[in-house]
Amino acid sequence: MQTKKTIMVVDDNPDLIYSVKEGLGSVAKNYDIIGVESGKKCLDILRKKKPDLILLDIMMPNMDGWDLCAKIKSNKKTETIPIIFLTAKTDAISKSMGRLASKDYIEKPFEVSDLNRRINMVLTKK
């Protein structure tokens, strides 16, 4: 039996977190999804639990996805967690910075089947 992979979804929009949970749950039964609505909460959880992958929004209040990504990557305990940006930022600079800082860069809106495929690609390369 395949072990479940834990995916943390960090987004200030609870509807998006719900959509990702429900969407991935309908196409893939091998994920445990943790929804987190802020960068601070994400860092608090990471002190106790290390997910297999983080889906990270860029535009969030207080601590944006860029800052959160930098904090995750600068911590020895969390630096190896793969990050996929899941964002509405579609400008060329954000895309190229995002591809440098993360394993993938997915624009909203997205297809759940495509999201699942890209998550699988990152997790199998890990």
N, C-alpha and C positions, 0 to 999 in steps of 0.2 A: 504494500500500500504506500502511496505517495504521501510524504509529510506535507502538511499545510505550510505555505509561505505567508509570512506576515507582511502586509503592505500598509504603510501609514500614509493617509491622505491629509495633507496640510493645506487648508483653504479656508478663508474667512466666510465663505458662503456655505451654510449648512445644507442648502438644496443640492449643491454640487457634490458634497460629500455623500449625501443620500443617493444621488444618481449613480455615482461611481460604485458604491456598495451594492446597490440593487443590480446595476448593469453587469458588473463583474460576477456577482453571485449567480446571475442567470446564464452566463457563458462558461464560467470556470468555478468548480466547486473546491478548488485546492488553495483558496486564499482566505486568510483571516484579515479583515479590513479594520483598521483603527482610524477613526475620523478625529482630526484635531483642527480647531478653529483659529489657532494663533501660533506664531513662532515661539513665544514664551512657553506655551503648553507643550509644544513639540519638544523643546529642550528639556523640560521637566520630565516628560515621559522617557526620553532617551537616556536619562540618568539611571532608569530602572530596567528598561526593556529596549532591546535592539532589533528593529524590524529588518526584514530581508531587503526591503526597497522602500523608498519614499517618493510619493507623487507630490510635487511641490508647486503651489501657485506663486507667482511673482508679486502681483499687486495685492498686498495685504497691509492693513494699518499697523502702526507701531514698529513692527519689524518686517520688512519686505522679504521676499523669497531670496533675493541676492544676499542680503545680510545673513539670513538663516542658513543658506547653503555654505557661506564662508565659515560660520561658526561650527557647523557640522563637520566640514572638511578640515578644520584646524584642531579638532579634538581627536586625540589618539584612539579613544574608545569608539568613535563614530565615523572616522575618516573613510572607512572602507564601505560604508553603506551606499549602494548605488542610488542616485537621485535622478528622477525624470521630472523635468519641468512640465507642468500641465497648466497652460496659461492663455489668456486672451491677448497677450502682447505679441503682435505680429510684425513689428518693425524689424528691419534688417539687422540693426545693432543688437537688439535683444536676442534675436535668433542666433547670431554668431557668438555672442557672449554666453548664451545658454548652452550651446553645443560644446563650448570649451569647458564650462563648469559642471556639466552633467553628462549622463549617459545617453539621454535623448531629450528632445524638445517637441512637445505635442501641443498644438494649438487648439483652443476651444473655439467652436464646438468640435467634438470628436465623435467618432464611431466607436462604440464599446468593443466591437470585434477587433478593430485596429489597435485600440488601447491594450487589450488582452494580448494580442500578438506581439506588440512592442515590449510589454512587460516580460513576457516569456523570453524574448530575445535577450533582454538585459539579464534576467535571472539565470539563463543557461550559460551565459558568458562569464558570470561571476566567479 
